[in-house]
Amino acid sequence: MALRSLSIVLTTILTLVPLISAANTNHVYSPCSDTTIQRGDGITFAIAFASRSSFFFTTNGNSSVQLSPCDRRLGLASGNSQVAVFRPKVDEISLLTINTSSFEPDTYGGYMVAFAGSKYAARSLPAFVANSTYTVTSFTLALEFNQGRLNNLYWKRDGCAACGGNSSFVCLNNQDCAIRTNSCKNRGGLVDCSLGIQVAFSGTDKHYSVLNSWYEVANLRQYSLYGLYANLKNSLTSQYSSFF
């Protein structure tokens, strides 16, 4: 998915023409608008890249609260930030990719937040992506719904089980497998450090149908979806002996 400046996403209506089933009932395509979904719909959300502190707003009482990137009080549109917009199909496991051949996450603060909605603004906690030393390339994101309304987004971690014993990787904070940033192609190295994000769903849709794809991912945590996509043979995982 191509990266766009945050200001474009927040000030214009996206003119996406998604190739999804005619059964889709969700015709809201902006990640900063509210909607409710049913199983099989498309759902638009976005991921903003910035420094960790950029996602927090300091109140008059000097306390800090995390806001949605759609909230203009954060000032992300005029700051050092980037955003990628996606529209996966509800309750299908998806593998989303962000090409980093011309995008260096650490130059935009090194953290990312997934988000969607306005009045019902859902956002994930900031997740570390990269700094000048390490880059994390594989993530799992769960979208949680209640009666079709997106309530939360969670970054799920496996505690570095996937890279145990592989000297090419470093386990950061007992949570994330990372490689050295200077090994990435965009830094003169040999490794394609494009980001891969497995997306799954939990909760209920607007008809109270249970969304099950997160449980399918949980049952397959010892594998990576990279291995299920034949067109990703040149991904990071294949370059390092398919450690996932």
C-alpha positions in Angstrom: 0.0 0.0 0.0 1.4 3.4 -1.0 2.1 5.9 1.8 0.4 9.2 1.7 1.0 12.4 3.7 -1.3 12.6 6.7 -2.6 15.9 5.7 -4.2 14.4 2.5 -6.0 11.7 4.4 -7.4 14.1 7.0 -8.6 16.9 4.7 -10.0 15.0 1.7 -12.5 12.2 1.1 -10.7 9.2 -0.1 -11.7 8.2 -3.6 -11.0 4.5 -3.3 -12.7 2.1 -5.6 -12.2 -1.2 -3.8 -12.7 -4.4 -5.7 -14.8 -6.2 -3.1 -17.9 -8.3 -3.2 -21.2 -6.8 -4.3 -22.5 -7.9 -0.9 -20.5 -5.1 0.8 -22.7 -2.9 2.8 -20.1 -0.5 4.2 -19.7 2.5 1.9 -17.6 4.5 4.3 -14.0 4.7 2.8 -12.4 7.4 5.0 -10.5 6.0 8.1 -11.6 9.1 10.0 -15.4 8.4 9.7 -17.6 6.1 11.8 -19.4 3.1 10.4 -20.8 -0.3 11.4 -20.0 -3.5 9.5 -21.2 -7.0 8.9 -19.1 -10.1 8.0 -17.8 -9.8 4.4 -17.8 -6.0 4.3 -14.7 -4.0 3.5 -13.4 -1.9 6.5 -11.1 1.1 6.0 -8.5 1.8 8.6 -5.1 3.5 8.6 -1.7 3.3 10.2 0.1 6.5 11.1 3.9 6.7 11.4 5.4 9.3 13.8 7.4 9.6 17.0 5.8 8.0 20.1 5.2 11.3 21.8 3.4 12.7 18.7 0.4 10.4 19.4 -0.2 12.0 22.9 -1.9 15.2 23.8 -0.9 17.1 27.0 -3.9 18.6 28.8 -4.0 21.7 31.0 -3.3 19.6 34.0 -0.1 18.4 32.3 -1.4 14.8 32.0 -0.9 13.0 28.7 -3.7 11.2 26.8 -3.4 9.2 23.6 -5.7 10.6 20.9 -6.7 9.2 17.5 -4.4 10.4 14.6 -7.7 11.8 13.2 -7.8 14.3 16.1 -6.5 17.7 14.9 -5.3 18.5 18.4 -2.3 16.2 17.7 -1.1 18.3 14.8 0.2 15.3 12.9 -0.9 16.7 9.6 1.7 19.5 9.9 4.3 17.3 11.6 6.8 14.7 10.6 4.4 11.9 9.9 3.2 9.5 7.2 0.1 7.3 6.8 -0.9 4.2 5.0 -4.6 3.4 4.3 -6.0 -0.2 4.0 -9.3 -1.8 3.3 -9.3 -5.6 4.2 -12.4 -7.7 4.1 -14.0 -8.3 7.5 -13.3 -11.6 9.1 -10.8 -12.8 6.5 -7.2 -13.1 7.5 -5.2 -10.6 5.4 -1.6 -9.9 4.9 -0.9 -6.2 4.4 2.5 -4.9 3.2 4.2 -1.5 3.2 7.0 -1.2 0.7 10.0 0.4 2.4 12.2 0.8 -0.7 11.6 4.6 -0.6 10.2 4.8 3.0 12.4 4.7 6.1 10.1 4.4 9.2 12.8 5.6 11.6 13.0 9.0 9.8 9.3 9.5 10.7 9.8 8.8 14.4 9.9 5.0 14.3 6.5 4.2 15.8 3.1 3.4 14.3 -0.5 3.6 15.5 -3.5 1.8 13.7 -6.7 3.8 13.9 -10.2 4.3 12.5 -13.3 6.3 13.4 -14.2 9.8 14.6 -16.8 10.0 17.4 -16.0 6.3 18.1 -12.3 6.8 17.6 -10.5 3.5 17.9 -6.7 3.4 18.0 -3.9 1.0 18.9 -1.1 1.7 21.3 2.0 3.0 19.6 4.1 0.1 18.3 7.9 0.3 17.7 8.9 -0.2 14.1 12.4 1.1 13.6 15.3 3.2 14.8 18.8 3.7 13.4 19.8 0.3 15.0 16.9 -2.1 14.7 13.9 -2.6 12.4 10.8 -4.8 13.1 9.1 -6.1 9.9 6.5 -8.6 11.0 3.3 -7.6 13.0 -0.1 -9.0 13.8 -3.0 -6.7 14.3 -6.4 -7.6 15.7 -9.5 -5.5 15.1 -12.1 -5.9 17.8 -15.8 -5.1 17.1 -18.9 -4.8 19.2 -22.2 -5.1 17.3 -20.4 -4.0 14.2 -18.6 -1.0 15.7 -14.8 -1.0 15.8 -13.9 -0.7 19.5 -10.2 -1.3 19.6 -7.1 -2.4 17.7 -4.4 -4.5 19.3 -0.9 -5.4 18.3 -0.5 -9.1 19.1 3.0 -10.3 19.9 4.5 -13.8 20.1 7.4 -13.1 22.5 10.1 -13.7 19.8 9.2 -17.4 19.5 9.6 -17.1 15.7 13.2 -15.9 15.8 14.6 -17.9 18.7 18.1 -19.3 17.9 18.5 -17.3 14.7 21.5 -15.1 14.9 20.3 -12.9 12.1 17.6 -11.5 14.4 17.5 -9.8 17.8 14.7 -10.1 20.3 13.6 -6.7 21.5 12.1 -6.4 25.0 11.1 -10.1 24.8 8.4 -9.1 22.3 9.6 -8.4 18.8 12.0 -10.0 16.3 14.1 -7.3 14.7 17.0 -7.1 12.2 19.7 -4.6 12.1 18.6 -1.5 10.2 21.9 -1.3 8.2 21.0 -4.7 6.8 18.0 -3.3 4.9 18.1 -2.5 1.2 17.0 1.1 1.8 20.1 1.5 3.9 22.5 -0.3 1.5 22.0 -3.8 2.9 20.7 -6.9 1.2 17.4 -7.5 3.0 14.0 -6.3 1.9 12.6 -4.7 5.1 9.1 -4.1 3.8 6.6 -4.3 6.6 4.2 -7.2 6.8 1.0 -6.9 8.9 -1.3 -9.9 9.5 -4.8 -8.6 10.1 -7.5 -10.6 11.8 -10.9 -9.9 13.5 -12.7 -10.6 16.7 -16.0 -9.7 18.4 -19.4 -9.4 16.7 -20.8 -7.7 13.6 -23.9 -5.6 13.4 -26.0 -8.7 13.1 -24.4 -10.2 16.3 -22.5 -12.8 14.2 -19.2 -13.8 15.8 -16.0 -12.8 14.0 -13.6 -15.7 14.2 -10.5 -15.0 12.2 -8.4 -13.9 15.2 -8.9 -17.4 16.7 -7.7 -18.9 13.5 -4.5 -16.8 13.6 -4.0 -17.7 17.3 -4.2 -21.4 16.4 -1.5 -20.8 13.7 0.9 -18.6 15.6 3.7 -21.0 15.0 3.5 -20.2 11.3 3.7 -17.0 9.3 1.2 -16.0 6.7 4.2 -15.1 4.6 4.6 -18.8 3.9 1.0 -19.0 2.6 1.5 -16.4 0.0 3.4 -17.7 -3.0 4.0 -14.2 -4.4 6.0 -13.2 -1.4 9.0 -15.5 -2.0 11.4 -12.5 -1.8 10.1 -11.4 1.6 12.3 -11.0 4.6 11.4 -14.4 5.9 12.5 -16.3 2.8 15.7 -14.3 2.8 16.5 -15.6 6.2 15.7 -19.3 5.7 11.9 -18.9 6.3 12.4 -18.7 10.1 8.6 -18.1 10.5 
